[in-house]
């Protein structure tokens, strides 16, 4: 994931599987069956969510929170959407491409699961209240997924969409026949641009 405003941020999160260094946000046993050994995801998610939240707080000192759009592709989106779900971030928007929702079976208990870490217990995203739910749900969300994605199955993207909609968010969904595990070459950029324009009222 790369975030750019007046500066660039690159996140280098490495994990190890069979003694091979892999660049990723968190461990996942099988991306096509993400429910398998979910406990492996938690340490990396805890660290990445805290890191993203801290950067958003810093950026919010420069621009208003409603001008910040968070997003990512694949694991980047999976991590970012959990950051949104476990915070009181009233962001300007969220864009997620070719992704899925980790720990979706425990969606109502995410705050409890993700706070079991070595991170400062006063971390930004701990706990859930009605006020925070109200703030978060003001964040419009765009999800996109290509049917020929061979990395993250299309059905996982649909499940992500439906789960987030059930949480009360306003979700815009764009599906494409092609684009594999990336941005659809014909309409993807235009759809993202239109969404950003809507979020910012421009």
C-alpha positions in Angstrom: 0.0 0.0 0.0 1.2 3.4 -0.8 -0.4 6.6 0.5 0.3 9.9 -1.0 -0.7 13.4 0.1 2.0 16.0 0.5 4.3 13.1 1.2 4.6 9.4 0.6 4.4 6.6 3.0 5.6 3.1 2.3 4.8 0.3 4.7 7.3 -2.6 4.9 5.7 -5.4 6.7 7.5 -8.7 6.4 6.5 -12.1 7.6 8.0 -15.5 7.4 6.7 -18.8 6.0 9.0 -21.7 5.4 11.9 -19.4 6.1 11.1 -17.2 3.1 10.7 -13.4 3.5 7.4 -12.3 2.1 6.2 -8.7 1.8 2.8 -8.5 3.3 0.6 -6.9 5.9 -0.2 -10.0 7.9 0.1 -13.8 7.8 -2.6 -15.7 5.9 -2.5 -19.4 5.5 -4.5 -19.6 2.3 -6.0 -16.5 0.7 -8.6 -18.6 -1.1 -9.7 -20.1 2.2 -9.0 -17.2 4.6 -11.0 -18.8 7.5 -8.3 -21.4 7.7 -6.0 -20.8 10.7 -7.3 -17.2 11.2 -5.3 -16.9 14.4 -2.2 -16.4 12.3 -3.6 -13.1 11.0 -4.0 -11.4 14.3 -0.5 -10.3 15.3 0.2 -8.7 11.9 -3.2 -7.1 11.8 -2.7 -5.6 15.2 0.6 -4.0 14.2 -0.6 -2.7 10.8 -3.9 -1.3 12.1 -2.0 0.7 14.8 0.5 2.0 12.2 -2.2 3.1 9.8 -4.3 4.7 12.5 -1.2 6.7 13.8 -0.5 8.0 10.3 -4.1 9.0 9.7 -4.1 10.9 13.0 -0.9 12.8 11.9 -2.4 13.6 8.5 -5.6 14.9 10.1 -3.5 17.6 11.7 -2.8 18.9 8.2 -6.1 18.3 6.4 -9.6 17.7 7.9 -10.5 14.0 8.5 -13.4 14.2 5.9 -10.8 14.9 3.2 -8.8 11.8 3.9 -9.6 8.7 1.8 -8.2 5.4 2.9 -7.8 2.4 0.7 -5.9 -0.5 -0.6 -5.8 -3.5 -2.8 -5.9 -7.2 -1.6 -4.2 -7.4 1.8 -3.9 -3.7 1.9 -7.6 -3.3 1.6 -8.3 -6.1 4.1 -6.1 -4.3 6.7 -7.5 -0.9 5.9 -11.1 -1.9 6.2 -10.4 -3.4 9.6 -8.7 -0.2 10.6 -12.0 1.6 9.7 -14.2 -0.9 11.5 -12.1 -0.7 14.7 -11.8 3.0 15.0 -13.9 6.2 15.3 -12.4 7.5 12.0 -14.9 9.7 10.2 -13.1 9.5 6.9 -14.0 11.2 3.6 -14.1 7.8 1.9 -12.7 4.3 1.5 -11.6 2.5 -1.6 -11.0 -1.2 -1.6 -9.9 -3.3 -4.6 -9.8 -7.1 -5.1 -10.1 -8.0 -1.4 -11.9 -9.9 1.3 -12.7 -9.4 5.0 -10.5 -11.2 7.5 -12.1 -12.5 10.7 -15.6 -11.9 9.2 -17.2 -14.5 11.3 -16.3 -12.5 14.3 -17.3 -9.1 12.9 -19.1 -8.1 16.1 -16.1 -8.9 18.3 -13.3 -7.4 16.2 -12.5 -4.8 18.9 -12.0 -7.5 21.5 -9.9 -9.7 19.2 -7.7 -7.0 17.8 -6.9 -5.3 21.1 -5.2 -8.4 22.5 -1.7 -7.1 21.6 1.4 -5.5 23.0 0.2 -2.1 21.6 -0.6 0.7 24.0 -4.0 -0.1 25.4 -5.0 3.4 24.8 -4.5 2.9 21.1 -6.7 4.8 18.7 -9.0 2.0 17.6 -9.9 0.2 20.8 -13.6 -0.3 21.9 -16.9 0.3 20.1 -19.7 2.7 21.1 -22.8 3.9 19.4 -21.2 7.3 18.8 -18.3 5.7 17.0 -20.5 3.6 14.9 -22.4 6.7 13.8 -19.2 8.5 12.9 -17.7 5.5 11.0 -20.9 4.8 9.0 -20.7 8.3 7.5 -17.7 7.1 5.5 -18.8 6.2 1.9 -17.1 3.0 0.6 -16.2 1.8 -2.9 -15.4 -1.8 -3.5 -14.3 -3.2 -6.9 -13.6 -6.8 -8.0 -13.0 -8.5 -11.2 -14.6 -11.8 -12.0 -11.4 -13.3 -13.4 -9.4 -12.5 -10.3 -7.4 -15.7 -9.7 -5.7 -14.5 -6.5 -8.7 -13.5 -4.4 -11.9 -15.2 -5.5 -14.7 -13.0 -6.7 -17.0 -14.5 -4.2 -14.8 -13.2 -1.3 -15.3 -9.7 -2.7 -19.0 -10.2 -2.7 -19.0 -11.4 0.8 -16.9 -8.4 1.9 -19.5 -6.1 0.3 -22.5 -7.8 1.9 -20.9 -7.9 5.4 -19.9 -4.2 5.3 -23.4 -3.2 4.0 -25.0 -5.1 7.0 -22.9 -2.9 9.3 -24.8 0.1 8.0 -22.3 1.6 5.6 -23.1 3.1 2.2 -21.3 0.8 -0.2 -20.8 1.4 -3.9 -19.9 -1.8 -5.7 -18.2 -2.1 -9.1 -17.7 -5.5 -10.7 -15.9 -6.2 -13.9 -15.5 -9.2 -16.2 -11.7 -8.7 -16.5 -9.0 -6.9 -14.7 -7.6 -9.9 -12.9 -6.1 -9.0 -9.4 -5.8 -5.3 -10.2 -7.7 -2.3 -11.7 -10.0 -2.9 -14.6 -8.2 -1.4 -17.6 -11.4 0.0 -19.2 -13.4 1.5 -16.4 -11.5 1.0 -13.1 -9.7 4.3 -12.9 -12.8 6.3 -14.1 -14.9 4.6 -11.4 -12.3 5.4 -8.7 -12.1 9.0 -9.9 -15.9 9.5 -10.0 -16.1 8.1 -6.4 -13.4 10.5 -5.1 -15.2 13.4 -6.8 -18.4 12.4 -5.1 -16.7 12.1 -1.7 -15.2 15.5 -2.0 -18.1 17.2 -3.7 -16.1 18.3 -6.7 
